[in-house]
Amino acid sequence: LGVGSVLLTSCDGGLGLGLLKGLMEQPKPPRHIFATCLDPQGKPLAWDTDTNLSPSPPVPFPDVTDPNSIKAAVEKVREKVGSAGLNLLINNAGTTRRSTLATETAENMTLVYTTNTIGPLQTSQAFLPLLKEAAEAEGQREMSCSRAAIINISSILGSIEVAEAWEERQDVCYRCSKAALNMLTKCLALEYGGSGILCVSVDPGCVTPPLGRGTGPVTVEESVQGVLQLLAKLSATNNGTFWNWRGQNLPW
């Protein structure tokens, strides 16, 4: 990737922790990886490669549902990256509530939308100035994840055309939130693309139960390897599109 700085939300485990390890193991790891997580006591921590993955209290944990928390994180990240800006924002934080169409509730919908859709919106809005600075610092370099990009971790379950695995997993609140996240990605691409910021939705494929032949489940390691390979290849022609960890373009 050759990226200078990355902010990665929700690294407590699963894909987030896997991506953190994968970024650290790159031949040329980012100088700054701001990876947010919670400690075993549930207290917020942020990690930065400059401190060799030791707790870095000056960088607060951005609660993606709290604009004030995100704003505080932006200021602390700015102190670290300076005029170089932030190259890559990976909106990985997400939640779900298992449900069927018959049992779905307004409470579930509100909770899941707040984290899965509104969270990435607020985080992207707040970090836009730093992303613009990174894009400008790279000058005329082509749009890429190494220059300036927002990657929204989505799901094939959010594809309206595919409507995958309905019989196995209805999860209406989750599906709707990811479909909305995909529209957000398109909106971000339309608005931020002119500033040189690449915006893409990515399905990491970590879905169980299996969704059919060749579609899952996948291990975290397989997913991380595929996602990082994909991020290294994305360019201006991919702005505002939807991909999976296998490097396949997905239908909205």
Secondary structure, DSSP 8 states (H G I E B T S, - for coil): ---SEEEE---SSHHHHHHHHHHHTSSS--SEEEEEEE-TTS-EEEE-GGGTT-B-TTS----TT-HHHHHHHHHHHHHHHGGG---EEEE---------TTT--HHHHHHHHIIIIIHHHHHHHHHHHHHHHHHHHTTT--S-TTTSEEEEE--GGG-TTT-TTTTT---HHHHHHHHHHHHHHHHHHHHHGGGT-EEEEEE----SS--STTT----HHHHHHHHHHHHHH--GGGTT-EEETTS-B---
